[in-house]
């Protein structure tokens, strides 16, 4: 018999259900059930899922996290977790790529900003402080690949932000910068999936720090 198109498996899923499954994948990765490549691939599949059957595909081989008829839920008794050591890639403040995987990475102080900077963050956080950095370019392109992670950018006063080339899926971007007519243009491209990007102005000086 053909499958009933009205069955629970064929029901459309909401963004809240997709977010919930991404959370389960995060837990599975932290428990050592998935590596980072598998996590990223499954997040992309979950975010593109239209039905519950398509969404549950990413959970089928994860112990205690599958169920055929309704959105995934965390079971009362979970399989024992295997500890996983964080893999944050060391960053020296130079180069054209910043990577943060299961950890945190920052570039602050005086550092040389390339014309094209790649930011890869998965289950981690990245801090980029441009306020004291050396920026010899009128335009800085920042290509982002963010999966269930966060990126915080602190830009100089007057800096302009172009985020029209950045695709955000089940994530957020917040821009608190103070643009000016002749400031450096930061052009954001790439994708943010189930993650966040926050753009901030320079830190305010405390009264005792002023000359």
Secondary structure, 3 states (H helix, E strand, C coil): CCCCCCCHHHCECCHHHHHHHHHHHHHHHHCCCCCHHHHHHHHHHHHHCCEHHHHHHHHCCCCCCCCCCCCCCCCCCCCCCCCCCCECCCCCCCCCEEEEECCEEEECCCCECCCEEEEEEECCEEEEECCCCECCCCEEEEEEEEECCEEEEECCCECEEEEEEEEEECCEEEECCCECCCCCEEEEEEEEECCEEEEECCCCCCHHHCC
